[in-house]
Amino acid sequence: MNIKFFYDFMEHELIVIDEQGERIVLTRPKEIDHFLAAYQLQREQCKGLIEREDRLRIMDKGKPMRWLRRLIYKH
């Protein structure tokens, strides 16, 4: 599954959109950094819309935010 994402510099949020249009908004800096690290990107590189494969499978989980937080704080 492909996802699209971009970083909103005004709101300091990372918006992730799946193929069906479902959105997830990441607001915590640690979550954003972990997500971008999986794609080897920095916030400055996400000024425009980026389309990539869903490596973290963030959209496949029933509760994606809880799953992502468990993954981040596990390390």
PQR file of N, CA, C, O and H, with PARSE charges and radii, in Angstrom:
ATOM      1  N   MET A   1       0.845  -1.173   0.000 -0.4000 1.5000
ATOM      2  CA  MET A   1       0.000   0.000   0.000 -0.0000 2.0000
ATOM      3  C   MET A   1       0.894   1.240   0.000  0.5500 1.7000
ATOM      4  O   MET A   1       1.895   1.302   0.713 -0.5500 1.4000
ATOM      5  N   ASN A   2       0.519   2.204  -0.797 -0.4000 1.5000
ATOM      6  CA  ASN A   2       1.246   3.461  -0.844 -0.0000 2.0000
ATOM      7  C   ASN A   2       0.583   4.491   0.048  0.5500 1.7000
ATOM      8  O   ASN A   2      -0.632   4.481   0.246 -0.5500 1.4000
ATOM      9  H   ASN A   2      -0.294   2.154  -1.376  0.4000 1.0000
ATOM     10  N   ILE A   3       1.396   5.367   0.576 -0.4000 1.5000
ATOM     11  CA  ILE A   3       0.901   6.482   1.372 -0.0000 2.0000
ATOM     12  C   ILE A   3       1.498   7.765   0.824  0.5500 1.7000
ATOM     13  O   ILE A   3       2.516   7.748   0.132 -0.5500 1.4000
ATOM     14  H   ILE A   3       2.383   5.375   0.416  0.4000 1.0000
ATOM     15  N   LYS A   4       0.861   8.861   1.139 -0.4000 1.5000
ATOM     16  CA  LYS A   4       1.378  10.189   0.800 -0.0000 2.0000
ATOM     17  C   LYS A   4       1.539  10.934   2.110  0.5500 1.7000
ATOM     18  O   LYS A   4       0.740  10.760   3.030 -0.5500 1.4000
ATOM     19  H   LYS A   4       0.034   8.875   1.702  0.4000 1.0000
ATOM     20  N   PHE A   5       2.557  11.754   2.199 -0.4000 1.5000
ATOM     21  CA  PHE A   5       2.748  12.523   3.419 -0.0000 2.0000
ATOM     22  C   PHE A   5       3.489  13.814   3.117  0.5500 1.7000
ATOM     23  O   PHE A   5       4.190  13.938   2.112 -0.5500 1.4000
ATOM     24  H   PHE A   5       3.206  11.895   1.451  0.4000 1.0000
ATOM     25  N   PHE A   6       3.309  14.776   4.023 -0.4000 1.5000
ATOM     26  CA  PHE A   6       4.020  16.046   3.938 -0.0000 2.0000
ATOM     27  C   PHE A   6       4.108  16.640   5.333  0.5500 1.7000
ATOM     28  O   PHE A   6       3.328  16.293   6.220 -0.5500 1.4000
ATOM     29  H   PHE A   6       2.739  14.676   4.839  0.4000 1.0000
ATOM     30  N   TYR A   7       5.066  17.536   5.515 -0.4000 1.5000
ATOM     31  CA  TYR A   7       5.246  18.201   6.801 -0.0000 2.0000
ATOM     32  C   TYR A   7       4.684  19.613   6.707  0.5500 1.7000
ATOM     33  O   TYR A   7       5.052  20.381   5.819 -0.5500 1.4000
ATOM     34  H   TYR A   7       5.699  17.818   4.794  0.4000 1.0000
ATOM     35  N   ASP A   8       3.793  19.944   7.626 -0.4000 1.5000
ATOM     36  CA  ASP A   8       3.193  21.271   7.701 -0.0000 2.0000
ATOM     37  C   ASP A   8       4.054  22.120   8.638  0.5500 1.7000
ATOM     38  O   ASP A   8       3.998  21.955   9.857 -0.5500 1.4000
ATOM     39  H   ASP A   8       3.494  19.320   8.347  0.4000 1.0000
ATOM     40  N   PHE A   9       4.837  23.016   8.076 -0.4000 1.5000
ATOM     41  CA  PHE A   9       5.761  23.825   8.866 -0.0000 2.0000
ATOM     42  C   PHE A   9       5.048  24.857   9.731  0.5500 1.7000
ATOM     43  O   PHE A   9       5.590  25.270  10.756 -0.5500 1.4000
ATOM     44  H   PHE A   9       4.882  23.150   7.086  0.4000 1.0000
ATOM     45  N   MET A  10       3.856  25.282   9.348 -0.4000 1.5000
ATOM     46  CA  MET A  10       3.113  26.251  10.148 -0.0000 2.0000
ATOM     47  C   MET A  10       2.576  25.612  11.430  0.5500 1.7000
ATOM     48  O   MET A  10       2.635  26.215  12.502 -0.5500 1.4000
ATOM     49  H   MET A  10       3.416  24.947   8.515  0.4000 1.0000
ATOM     50  N   GLU A  11       2.056  24.397  11.313 -0.4000 1.5000
ATOM     51  CA  GLU A  11       1.457  23.699  12.456 -0.0000 2.0000
ATOM     52  C   GLU A  11       2.425  22.719  13.128  0.5500 1.7000
ATOM     53  O   GLU A  11       2.117  22.171  14.186 -0.5500 1.4000
ATOM     54  H   GLU A  11       2.008  23.908  10.443  0.4000 1.0000
ATOM     55  N   HIS A  12       3.590  22.500  12.519 -0.4000 1.5000
ATOM     56  CA  HIS A  12       4.576  21.536  13.011 -0.0000 2.0000
ATOM     57  C   HIS A  12       3.966  20.144  13.142  0.5500 1.7000
ATOM     58  O   HIS A  12       4.071  19.500  14.186 -0.5500 1.4000
ATOM     59  H   HIS A  12       3.841  22.945  11.660  0.4000 1.0000
ATOM     60  N   GLU A  13       3.323  19.693  12.059 -0.4000 1.5000
ATOM     61  CA  GLU A  13       2.668  18.388  12.010 -0.0000 2.0000
ATOM     62  C   GLU A  13       3.083  17.650  10.748  0.5500 1.7000
ATOM     63  O   GLU A  13       3.396  18.261   9.727 -0.5500 1.4000
ATOM     64  H   GLU A  13       3.237  20.216  11.212  0.4000 1.0000
ATOM     65  N   LEU A  14       3.080  16.338  10.835 -0.4000 1.5000
ATOM     66  CA  LEU A  14       3.284  15.502   9.661 -0.0000 2.0000
ATOM     67  C   LEU A  14       1.948  14.862   9.341  0.5500 1.7000
ATOM     68  O   LEU A  14       1.370  14.178  10.186 -0.5500 1.4000
ATOM     69  H   LEU A  14       2.826  15.841  11.665  0.4000 1.0000
ATOM     70  N   ILE A  15       1.449  15.073   8.136 -0.4000 1.5000
ATOM     71  CA  ILE A  15       0.169  14.536   7.722 -0.0000 2.0000
ATOM     72  C   ILE A  15       0.428  13.353   6.807  0.5500 1.7000
ATOM     73  O   ILE A  15       1.153  13.467   5.818 -0.5500 1.4000
ATOM     74  H   ILE A  15       1.918  15.629   7.450  0.4000 1.0000
ATOM     75  N   VAL A  16      -0.169  12.215   7.142 -0.4000 1.5000
ATOM     76  CA  VAL A  16      -0.022  10.978   6.373 -0.0000 2.0000
ATOM     77  C   VAL A  16      -1.397  10.617   5.828  0.5500 1.7000
ATOM     78  O   VAL A  16      -2.379  10.596   6.569 -0.5500 1.4000
ATOM     79  H   VAL A  16      -0.758  12.123   7.945  0.4000 1.0000
ATOM     80  N   ILE A  17      -1.465  10.330   4.514 -0.4000 1.5000
ATOM     81  CA  ILE A  17      -2.729  10.027   3.847 -0.0000 2.0000
ATOM     82  C   ILE A  17      -2.577   8.703   3.104  0.5500 1.7000
ATOM     83  O   ILE A  17      -1.604   8.507   2.376 -0.5500 1.4000
ATOM     84  H   ILE A  17      -0.667  10.347   3.912  0.4000 1.0000
ATOM     85  N   ASP A  18      -3.543   7.785   3.287 -0.4000 1.5000
ATOM     86  CA  ASP A  18      -3.466   6.513   2.572 -0.0000 2.0000
ATOM     87  C   ASP A  18      -4.232   6.605   1.252  0.5500 1.7000
ATOM     88  O   ASP A  18      -4.761   7.659   0.898 -0.5500 1.4000
ATOM     89  H   ASP A  18      -4.333   7.943   3.879  0.4000 1.0000
ATOM     90  N   GLU A  19      -4.283   5.475   0.526 -0.4000 1.5000
ATOM     91  CA  GLU A  19      -4.904   5.458  -0.797 -0.0000 2.0000
ATOM     92  C   GLU A  19      -6.410   5.720  -0.755  0.5500 1.7000
ATOM     93  O   GLU A  19      -6.983   6.189  -1.738 -0.5500 1.4000
ATOM     94  H   GLU A  19      -3.854   4.618   0.813  0.4000 1.0000
ATOM     95  N   GLN A  20      -7.053   5.422   0.374 -0.4000 1.5000
ATOM     96  CA  GLN A  20      -8.491   5.665   0.503 -0.0000 2.0000
ATOM     97  C   GLN A  20      -8.797   7.073   1.015  0.5500 1.7000
ATOM     98  O   GLN A  20      -9.964   7.445   1.131 -0.5500 1.4000
ATOM     99  H   GLN A  20      -6.587   5.042   1.173  0.4000 1.0000
ATOM    100  N   GLY A  21      -7.775   7.850   1.318 -0.4000 1.5000
ATOM    101  CA  GLY A  21      -7.968   9.212   1.790 -0.0000 2.0000
ATOM    102  C   GLY A  21      -8.001   9.340   3.302  0.5500 1.7000
ATOM    103  O   GLY A  21      -8.217  10.436   3.819 -0.5500 1.4000
ATOM    104  H   GLY A  21      -6.826   7.548   1.224  0.4000 1.0000
ATOM    105  N   GLU A  22      -7.793   8.244   4.022 -0.4000 1.5000
ATOM    106  CA  GLU A  22      -7.758   8.303   5.482 -0.0000 2.0000
ATOM    107  C   GLU A  22      -6.494   9.029   5.928  0.5500 1.7000
ATOM    108  O   GLU A  22      -5.413   8.798   5.386 -0.5500 1.4000
ATOM    109  H   GLU A  22      -7.618   7.354   3.601  0.4000 1.0000
ATOM    110  N   ARG A  23      -6.636   9.909   6.921 -0.4000 1.5000
ATOM    111  CA  ARG A  23      -5.509  10.739   7.373 -0.0000 2.0000
ATOM    112  C   ARG A  23      -5.091  10.390   8.783  0.5500 1.7000
ATOM    113  O   ARG A  23      -5.910  10.038   9.633 -0.5500 1.4000
ATOM    114  H   ARG A  23      -7.514  10.096   7.361  0.4000 1.0000
ATOM    115  N   ILE A  24      -3.789  10.499   9.008 -0.4000 1.5000
ATOM    116  CA  ILE A  24      -3.217  10.433  10.346 -0.0000 2.0000
ATOM    117  C   ILE A  24      -2.338  11.665  10.481  0.5500 1.7000
ATOM    118  O   ILE A  24      -1.559  11.977   9.580 -0.5500 1.4000
ATOM    119  H   ILE A  24      -3.124  10.785   8.318  0.4000 1.0000
ATOM    120  N   VAL A  25      -2.458  12.360  11.596 -0.4000 1.5000
ATOM    121  CA  VAL A  25      -1.658  13.557  11.841 -0.0000 2.0000
ATOM    122  C   VAL A  25      -0.724  13.257  13.009  0.5500 1.7000
ATOM    123  O   VAL A  25      -1.174  12.970  14.119 -0.5500 1.4000
ATOM    124  H   VAL A  25      -3.091  12.106  12.327  0.4000 1.0000
ATOM    125  N   LEU A  26       0.570  13.327  12.749 -0.4000 1.5000
ATOM    126  CA  LEU A  26       1.573  13.132  13.793 -0.0000 2.0000
ATOM    127  C   LEU A  26       1.996  14.502  14.300  0.5500 1.7000
ATOM    128  O   LEU A  26       2.392  15.363  13.514 -0.5500 1.4000
ATOM    129  H   LEU A  26       0.935  13.561  11.848  0.4000 1.0000
ATOM    130  N   THR A  27       1.912  14.710  15.620 -0.4000 1.5000
ATOM    131  CA  THR A  27       2.234  16.010  16.190 -0.0000 2.0000
ATOM    132  C   THR A  27       3.444  15.970  17.113  0.5500 1.7000
ATOM    133  O   THR A  27       4.113  16.986  17.302 -0.5500 1.4000
ATOM    134  H   THR A  27       1.590  14.011  16.259  0.4000 1.0000
ATOM    135  N   ARG A  28       3.726  14.818  17.684 -0.4000 1.5000
ATOM    136  CA  ARG A  28       4.857  14.717  18.614 -0.0000 2.0000
ATOM    137  C   ARG A  28       6.167  14.615  17.846  0.5500 1.7000
ATOM    138  O   ARG A  28       6.273  13.819  16.912 -0.5500 1.4000
ATOM    139  H   ARG A  28       3.182  13.993  17.530  0.4000 1.0000
ATOM    140  N   PRO A  29       7.160  15.404  18.223 -0.5600 1.5000
ATOM    141  CA  PRO A  29       8.436  15.396  17.497  0.2800 2.0000
ATOM    142  C   PRO A  29       9.095  14.015  17.416  0.5500 1.7000
ATOM    143  O   PRO A  29       9.692  13.679  16.394 -0.5500 1.4000
ATOM    144  N   LYS A  30       8.994  13.224  18.468 -0.4000 1.5000
ATOM    145  CA  LYS A  30       9.616  11.901  18.454 -0.0000 2.0000
ATOM    146  C   LYS A  30       8.926  10.981  17.443  0.5500 1.7000
ATOM    147  O   LYS A  30       9.596  10.199  16.768 -0.5500 1.4000
ATOM    148  H   LYS A  30       8.508  13.497  19.299  0.4000 1.0000
ATOM    149  N   GLU A  31       7.610  11.063  17.331 -0.4000 1.5000
ATOM    150  CA  GLU A  31       6.867  10.275  16.344 -0.0000 2.0000
ATOM    151  C   GLU A  31       7.234  10.703  14.924  0.5500 1.7000
ATOM    152  O   GLU A  31       7.446   9.868  14.044 -0.5500 1.4000
ATOM    153  H   GLU A  31       7.066  11.698  17.880  0.4000 1.0000
ATOM    154  N   ILE A  32       7.303  11.994  14.723 -0.4000 1.5000
ATOM    155  CA  ILE A  32       7.641  12.520  13.399 -0.0000 2.0000
ATOM    156  C   ILE A  32       9.041  12.083  13.005  0.5500 1.7000
ATOM    157  O   ILE A  32       9.257  11.627  11.882 -0.5500 1.4000
ATOM    158  H   ILE A  32       7.131  12.672  15.437  0.4000 1.0000
ATOM    159  N   ASP A  33       9.995  12.217  13.920 -0.4000 1.5000
ATOM    160  CA  ASP A  33      11.374  11.837  13.617 -0.0000 2.0000
ATOM    161  C   ASP A  33      11.497  10.350  13.312  0.5500 1.7000
ATOM    162  O   ASP A  33      12.232   9.963  12.404 -0.5500 1.4000
ATOM    163  H   ASP A  33       9.819  12.587  14.832  0.4000 1.0000
ATOM    164  N   HIS A  34      10.782   9.515  14.062 -0.4000 1.5000
ATOM    165  CA  HIS A  34      10.826   8.072  13.821 -0.0000 2.0000
ATOM    166  C   HIS A  34      10.237   7.734  12.457  0.5500 1.7000
ATOM    167  O   HIS A  34      10.802   6.936  11.710 -0.5500 1.4000
ATOM    168  H   HIS A  34      10.185   9.830  14.799  0.4000 1.0000
ATOM    169  N   PHE A  35       9.105   8.342  12.139 -0.4000 1.5000
ATOM    170  CA  PHE A  35       8.464   8.099  10.847 -0.0000 2.0000
ATOM    171  C   PHE A  35       9.392   8.509   9.702  0.5500 1.7000
ATOM    172  O   PHE A  35       9.583   7.750   8.752 -0.5500 1.4000
ATOM    173  H   PHE A  35       8.646   8.990  12.746  0.4000 1.0000
ATOM    174  N   LEU A  36       9.957   9.692   9.793 -0.4000 1.5000
ATOM    175  CA  LEU A  36      10.827  10.175   8.721 -0.0000 2.0000
ATOM    176  C   LEU A  36      12.123   9.373   8.630  0.5500 1.7000
ATOM    177  O   LEU A  36      12.670   9.208   7.539 -0.5500 1.4000
ATOM    178  H   LEU A  36       9.801  10.309  10.564  0.4000 1.0000
ATOM    179  N   ALA A  37      12.618   8.876   9.754 -0.4000 1.5000
ATOM    180  CA  ALA A  37      13.837   8.052   9.743 -0.0000 2.0000
ATOM    181  C   ALA A  37      13.622   6.762   8.948  0.5500 1.7000
ATOM    182  O   ALA A  37      14.552   6.268   8.309 -0.5500 1.4000
ATOM    183  H   ALA A  37      12.174   9.011  10.640  0.4000 1.0000
ATOM    184  N   ALA A  38      12.417   6.220   8.982 -0.4000 1.5000
ATOM    185  CA  ALA A  38      12.119   5.008   8.226 -0.0000 2.0000
ATOM    186  C   ALA A  38      12.250   5.244   6.718  0.5500 1.7000
ATOM    187  O   ALA A  38      12.503   4.310   5.956 -0.5500 1.4000
ATOM    188  H   ALA A  38      11.662   6.621   9.500  0.4000 1.0000
ATOM    189  N   TYR A  39      12.079   6.477   6.304 -0.4000 1.5000
ATOM    190  CA  TYR A  39      12.195   6.834   4.890 -0.0000 2.0000
ATOM    191  C   TYR A  39      13.489   7.586   4.587  0.5500 1.7000
ATOM    192  O   TYR A  39      13.694   8.061   3.470 -0.5500 1.4000
ATOM    193  H   TYR A  39      11.874   7.235   6.923  0.4000 1.0000
ATOM    194  N   GLN A  40      14.347   7.689   5.579 -0.4000 1.5000
ATOM    195  CA  GLN A  40      15.626   8.396   5.456 -0.0000 2.0000
ATOM    196  C   GLN A  40      15.430   9.815   4.930  0.5500 1.7000
ATOM    197  O   GLN A  40      16.095  10.248   3.989 -0.5500 1.4000
ATOM    198  H   GLN A  40      14.181   7.304   6.487  0.4000 1.0000
ATOM    199  N   LEU A  41      14.497  10.525   5.567 -0.4000 1.5000
ATOM    200  CA  LEU A  41      14.182  11.897   5.189 -0.0000 2.0000
ATOM    201  C   LEU A  41      14.300  12.821   6.396  0.5500 1.7000
ATOM    202  O   LEU A  41      14.221  12.384   7.544 -0.5500 1.4000
ATOM    203  H   LEU A  41      13.957  10.173   6.331  0.4000 1.0000
ATOM    204  N   GLN A  42      14.488  14.093   6.115 -0.4000 1.5000
ATOM    205  CA  GLN A  42      14.451  15.145   7.126 -0.0000 2.0000
ATOM    206  C   GLN A  42      13.194  15.975   6.892  0.5500 1.7000
ATOM    207  O   GLN A  42      12.604  15.923   5.813 -0.5500 1.4000
ATOM    208  H   GLN A  42      14.552  14.448   5.182  0.4000 1.0000
ATOM    209  N   ARG A  43      12.791  16.729   7.889 -0.4000 1.5000
ATOM    210  CA  ARG A  43      11.588  17.553   7.764 -0.0000 2.0000
ATOM    211  C   ARG A  43      11.684  18.530   6.588  0.5500 1.7000
ATOM    212  O   ARG A  43      10.698  18.773   5.892 -0.5500 1.4000
ATOM    213  H   ARG A  43      13.270  16.771   8.765  0.4000 1.0000
ATOM    214  N   GLU A  44      12.861  19.077   6.377 -0.4000 1.5000
ATOM    215  CA  GLU A  44      13.050  20.050   5.293 -0.0000 2.0000
ATOM    216  C   GLU A  44      12.787  19.438   3.920  0.5500 1.7000
ATOM    217  O   GLU A  44      12.442  20.153   2.979 -0.5500 1.4000
ATOM    218  H   GLU A  44      13.662  18.880   6.942  0.4000 1.0000
ATOM    219  N   GLN A  45      12.946  18.127   3.799 -0.4000 1.5000
ATOM    220  CA  GLN A  45      12.727  17.448   2.526 -0.0000 2.0000
ATOM    221  C   GLN A  45      11.259  17.155   2.269  0.5500 1.7000
ATOM    222  O   GLN A  45      10.911  16.674   1.191 -0.5500 1.4000
ATOM    223  H   GLN A  45      13.226  17.546   4.563  0.4000 1.0000
ATOM    224  N   CYS A  46      10.391  17.431   3.230 -0.4000 1.5000
ATOM    225  CA  CYS A  46       8.965  17.099   3.128 -0.0000 2.0000
ATOM    226  C   CYS A  46       8.106  18.329   2.908  0.5500 1.7000
ATOM    227  O   CYS A  46       6.978  18.391   3.396 -0.5500 1.4000
ATOM    228  H   CYS A  46      10.673  17.822   4.106  0.4000 1.0000
ATOM    229  N   LYS A  47       8.626  19.311   2.179 -0.4000 1.5000
ATOM    230  CA  LYS A  47       7.847  20.521   1.919 -0.0000 2.0000
ATOM    231  C   LYS A  47       6.688  20.236   0.975  0.5500 1.7000
ATOM    232  O   LYS A  47       5.619  20.831   1.105 -0.5500 1.4000
ATOM    233  H   LYS A  47       9.543  19.261   1.783  0.4000 1.0000
ATOM    234  N   GLY A  48       6.892  19.340   0.038 -0.4000 1.5000
ATOM    235  CA  GLY A  48       5.830  18.969  -0.894 -0.0000 2.0000
ATOM    236  C   GLY A  48       5.283  17.592  -0.556  0.5500 1.7000
ATOM    237  O   GLY A  48       5.746  16.937   0.378 -0.5500 1.4000
ATOM    238  H   GLY A  48       7.761  18.856  -0.067  0.4000 1.0000
ATOM    239  N   LEU A  49       4.308  17.170  -1.315 -0.4000 1.5000
ATOM    240  CA  LEU A  49       3.680  15.874  -1.106 -0.0000 2.0000
ATOM    241  C   LEU A  49       4.618  14.766  -1.580  0.5500 1.7000
ATOM    242  O   LEU A  49       5.101  14.802  -2.712 -0.5500 1.4000
ATOM    243  H   LEU A  49       3.932  17.702  -2.073  0.4000 1.0000
ATOM    244  N   ILE A  50       4.873  13.791  -0.727 -0.4000 1.5000
ATOM    245  CA  ILE A  50       5.760  12.674  -1.038 -0.0000 2.0000
ATOM    246  C   ILE A  50       4.933  11.402  -1.036  0.5500 1.7000
ATOM    247  O   ILE A  50       4.131  11.176  -0.130 -0.5500 1.4000
ATOM    248  H   ILE A  50       4.480  13.761   0.192  0.4000 1.0000
ATOM    249  N   GLU A  51       5.129  10.571  -2.054 -0.4000 1.5000
ATOM    250  CA  GLU A  51       4.418   9.304  -2.124 -0.0000 2.0000
ATOM    251  C   GLU A  51       5.423   8.171  -2.018  0.5500 1.7000
ATOM    252  O   GLU A  51       6.381   8.105  -2.788 -0.5500 1.4000
ATOM    253  H   GLU A  51       5.780  10.755  -2.790  0.4000 1.0000
ATOM    254  N   ARG A  52       5.199   7.278  -1.056 -0.4000 1.5000
ATOM    255  CA  ARG A  52       6.095   6.146  -0.823 -0.0000 2.0000
ATOM    256  C   ARG A  52       5.283   4.925  -0.399  0.5500 1.7000
ATOM    257  O   ARG A  52       4.091   5.021  -0.104 -0.5500 1.4000
ATOM    258  H   ARG A  52       4.421   7.332  -0.430  0.4000 1.0000
ATOM    259  N   GLU A  53       5.956   3.783  -0.375 -0.4000 1.5000
ATOM    260  CA  GLU A  53       5.346   2.563   0.142 -0.0000 2.0000
ATOM    261  C   GLU A  53       5.244   2.680   1.661  0.5500 1.7000
ATOM    262  O   GLU A  53       6.111   3.283   2.294 -0.5500 1.4000
ATOM    263  H   GLU A  53       6.923   3.706  -0.615  0.4000 1.0000
ATOM    264  N   ASP A  54       4.213   2.117   2.239 -0.4000 1.5000
ATOM    265  CA  ASP A  54       3.987   2.190   3.687 -0.0000 2.0000
ATOM    266  C   ASP A  54       4.906   1.202   4.400  0.5500 1.7000
ATOM    267  O   ASP A  54       4.480   0.105   4.762 -0.5500 1.4000
ATOM    268  H   ASP A  54       3.509   1.627   1.725  0.4000 1.0000
ATOM    269  N   ARG A  55       6.155   1.587   4.602 -0.4000 1.5000
ATOM    270  CA  ARG A  55       7.159   0.709   5.222 -0.0000 2.0000
ATOM    271  C   ARG A  55       6.823   0.345   6.655  0.5500 1.7000
ATOM    272  O   ARG A  55       7.070  -0.785   7.078 -0.5500 1.4000
ATOM    273  H   ARG A  55       6.501   2.478   4.309  0.4000 1.0000
ATOM    274  N   LEU A  56       6.276   1.260   7.396 -0.4000 1.5000
ATOM    275  CA  LEU A  56       5.948   1.017   8.804 -0.0000 2.0000
ATOM    276  C   LEU A  56       4.597   0.334   8.967  0.5500 1.7000
ATOM    277  O   LEU A  56       4.219  -0.040  10.077 -0.5500 1.4000
ATOM    278  H   LEU A  56       6.076   2.178   7.053  0.4000 1.0000
ATOM    279  N   ARG A  57       3.871   0.171   7.870 -0.4000 1.5000
ATOM    280  CA  ARG A  57       2.523  -0.414   7.887 -0.0000 2.0000
ATOM    281  C   ARG A  57       1.621   0.332   8.868  0.5500 1.7000
ATOM    282  O   ARG A  57       0.803  -0.261   9.571 -0.5500 1.4000
ATOM    283  H   ARG A  57       4.179   0.474   6.968  0.4000 1.0000
ATOM    284  N   ILE A  58       1.796   1.638   8.892 -0.4000 1.5000
ATOM    285  CA  ILE A  58       1.045   2.485   9.825 -0.0000 2.0000
ATOM    286  C   ILE A  58      -0.451   2.468   9.521  0.5500 1.7000
ATOM    287  O   ILE A  58      -1.264   2.629  10.432 -0.5500 1.4000
ATOM    288  H   ILE A  58       2.461   2.120   8.321  0.4000 1.0000
ATOM    289  N   MET A  59      -0.823   2.278   8.274 -0.4000 1.5000
ATOM    290  CA  MET A  59      -2.233   2.292   7.903 -0.0000 2.0000
ATOM    291  C   MET A  59      -2.881   0.911   7.974  0.5500 1.7000
ATOM    292  O   MET A  59      -4.093   0.800   7.789 -0.5500 1.4000
ATOM    293  H   MET A  59      -0.163   2.147   7.534  0.4000 1.0000
ATOM    294  N   ASP A  60      -2.109  -0.139   8.236 -0.4000 1.5000
ATOM    295  CA  ASP A  60      -2.662  -1.495   8.294 -0.0000 2.0000
ATOM    296  C   ASP A  60      -3.177  -1.862   9.671  0.5500 1.7000
ATOM    297  O   ASP A  60      -3.896  -2.850   9.815 -0.5500 1.4000
ATOM    298  H   ASP A  60      -1.125  -0.049   8.386  0.4000 1.0000
ATOM    299  N   LYS A  61      -2.833  -1.106  10.664 -0.4000 1.5000
ATOM    300  CA  LYS A  61      -3.205  -1.441  12.033 -0.0000 2.0000
ATOM    301  C   LYS A  61      -4.563  -0.852  12.374  0.5500 1.7000
ATOM    302  O   LYS A  61      -4.974   0.152  11.792 -0.5500 1.4000
ATOM    303  H   LYS A  61      -2.248  -0.303  10.547  0.4000 1.0000
ATOM    304  N   GLY A  62      -5.253  -1.472  13.313 -0.4000 1.5000
ATOM    305  CA  GLY A  62      -6.563  -0.987  13.732 -0.0000 2.0000
ATOM    306  C   GLY A  62      -6.469   0.362  14.427  0.5500 1.7000
ATOM    307  O   GLY A  62      -7.312   1.234  14.213 -0.5500 1.4000
ATOM    308  H   GLY A  62      -4.919  -2.287  13.786  0.4000 1.0000
ATOM    309  N   LYS A  63      -5.458   0.535  15.251 -0.4000 1.5000
ATOM    310  CA  LYS A  63      -5.252   1.795  15.962 -0.0000 2.0000
ATOM    311  C   LYS A  63      -3.831   2.255  15.663  0.5500 1.7000
ATOM    312  O   LYS A  63      -2.925   2.002  16.457 -0.5500 1.4000
ATOM    313  H   LYS A  63      -4.773  -0.173  15.425  0.4000 1.0000
ATOM    314  N   PRO A  64      -3.619   2.924  14.539 -0.5600 1.5000
ATOM    315  CA  PRO A  64      -2.262   3.219  14.078  0.2800 2.0000
ATOM    316  C   PRO A  64      -1.451   4.094  15.029  0.5500 1.7000
ATOM    317  O   PRO A  64      -0.245   3.887  15.169 -0.5500 1.4000
ATOM    318  N   MET A  65      -2.076   5.055  15.676 -0.4000 1.5000
ATOM    319  CA  MET A  65      -1.299   5.936  16.543 -0.0000 2.0000
ATOM    320  C   MET A  65      -0.767   5.177  17.755  0.5500 1.7000
ATOM    321  O   MET A  65       0.385   5.366  18.146 -0.5500 1.4000
ATOM    322  H   MET A  65      -3.055   5.223  15.562  0.4000 1.0000
ATOM    323  N   ARG A  66      -1.594   4.321  18.353 -0.4000 1.5000
ATOM    324  CA  ARG A  66      -1.161   3.547  19.508 -0.0000 2.0000
ATOM    325  C   ARG A  66      -0.041   2.597  19.102  0.5500 1.7000
ATOM    326  O   ARG A  66       0.928   2.425  19.842 -0.5500 1.4000
ATOM    327  H   ARG A  66      -2.529   4.167  18.036  0.4000 1.0000
ATOM    328  N   TRP A  67      -0.168   1.982  17.930 -0.4000 1.5000
ATOM    329  CA  TRP A  67       0.861   1.075  17.433 -0.0000 2.0000
ATOM    330  C   TRP A  67       2.174   1.813  17.202  0.5500 1.7000
ATOM    331  O   TRP A  67       3.240   1.305  17.548 -0.5500 1.4000
ATOM    332  H   TRP A  67      -0.954   2.122  17.329  0.4000 1.0000
ATOM    333  N   LEU A  68       2.105   2.995  16.625 -0.4000 1.5000
ATOM    334  CA  LEU A  68       3.309   3.765  16.355 -0.0000 2.0000
ATOM    335  C   LEU A  68       3.985   4.192  17.649  0.5500 1.7000
ATOM    336  O   LEU A  68       5.212   4.154  17.747 -0.5500 1.4000
ATOM    337  H   LEU A  68       1.239   3.408  16.344  0.4000 1.0000
ATOM    338  N   ARG A  69       3.209   4.594  18.632 -0.4000 1.5000
ATOM    339  CA  ARG A  69       3.788   4.999  19.913 -0.0000 2.0000
ATOM    340  C   ARG A  69       4.482   3.825  20.599  0.5500 1.7000
ATOM    341  O   ARG A  69       5.550   3.994  21.186 -0.5500 1.4000
ATOM    342  H   ARG A  69       2.213   4.625  18.552  0.4000 1.0000
ATOM    343  N   ARG A  70       3.876   2.624  20.528 -0.4000 1.5000
ATOM    344  CA  ARG A  70       4.520   1.438  21.111 -0.0000 2.0000
ATOM    345  C   ARG A  70       5.848   1.171  20.423  0.5500 1.7000
ATOM    346  O   ARG A  70       6.828   0.826  21.084 -0.5500 1.4000
ATOM    347  H   ARG A  70       3.008   2.486  20.051  0.4000 1.0000
ATOM    348  N   LEU A  71       5.892   1.324  19.127 -0.4000 1.5000
ATOM    349  CA  LEU A  71       7.111   1.081  18.375 -0.0000 2.0000
ATOM    350  C   LEU A  71       8.202   2.080  18.766  0.5500 1.7000
ATOM    351  O   LEU A  71       9.365   1.702  18.905 -0.5500 1.4000
ATOM    352  H   LEU A  71       5.096   1.604  18.591  0.4000 1.0000
ATOM    353  N   ILE A  72       7.836   3.345  18.941 -0.4000 1.5000
ATOM    354  CA  ILE A  72       8.810   4.384  19.277 -0.0000 2.0000
ATOM    355  C   ILE A  72       9.346   4.203  20.686  0.5500 1.7000
ATOM    356  O   ILE A  72      10.560   4.242  20.890 -0.5500 1.4000
ATOM    357  H   ILE A  72       6.892   3.653  18.828  0.4000 1.0000
ATOM    358  N   TYR A  73       8.482   4.007  21.650 -0.4000 1.5000
ATOM    359  CA  TYR A  73       8.904   3.963  23.046 -0.0000 2.0000
ATOM    360  C   TYR A  73       9.471   2.607  23.452  0.5500 1.7000
ATOM    361  O   TYR A  73       9.974   2.455  24.566 -0.5500 1.4000
ATOM    362  H   TYR A  73       7.496   3.976  21.484  0.4000 1.0000
ATOM    363  N   LYS A  74       9.396   1.627  22.565 -0.4000 1.5000
ATOM    364  CA  LYS A  74       9.950   0.306  22.838 -0.0000 2.0000
ATOM    365  C   LYS A  74      11.475   0.347  22.859  0.5500 1.7000
ATOM    366  O   LYS A  74      12.102  -0.435  23.574 -0.5500 1.4000
ATOM    367  H   LYS A  74       8.988   1.751  21.660  0.4000 1.0000
ATOM    368  N   HIS A  75      12.071   1.235  22.095 -0.4000 1.5000
ATOM    369  CA  HIS A  75      13.537   1.298  21.953 -0.0000 2.0000
ATOM    370  C   HIS A  75      14.175   2.080  23.052  0.5500 1.7000
ATOM    371  O   HIS A  75      15.397   2.226  23.077 -0.5500 1.4000
ATOM    372  H   HIS A  75      11.562   1.870  21.514  0.4000 1.0000
TER
END
